[in-house]
């Protein structure tokens, strides 16, 4: 897929296994957002670890959104 600047897009894994995504971010630098807010997943995962992947701490989400909008000029729409 190709997303132009300002185009709305999203990604959701509806499968039972962790998903991978390969992306190019241009201009360079925006990919650091994912490195800053993401958490590495070491495979293979046991059942307990898989269940935790869907749990989002609201405070962590708010921090990620604030970082995305202030440092990386990303916008979120509902």
QUIBELGI-V199390 format. One record per pair of residues at least 6 apart in sequence whose C-alpha atoms are under 8 Angstrom apart, sorted by sequence separation. I is the first residue (numbers start at 0). J is the second residue. If there is no record, write none. Layout:
# QUIBELGI-V199390
((I & J) (I & J))
This chain:
# QUIBELGI-V199390
((2 & 8) (12 & 18) (24 & 30) (67 & 73) (68 & 74) (67 & 74) (64 & 75) (36 & 63) (17 & 49) (32 & 66) (32 & 67) (32 & 71) (29 & 71))
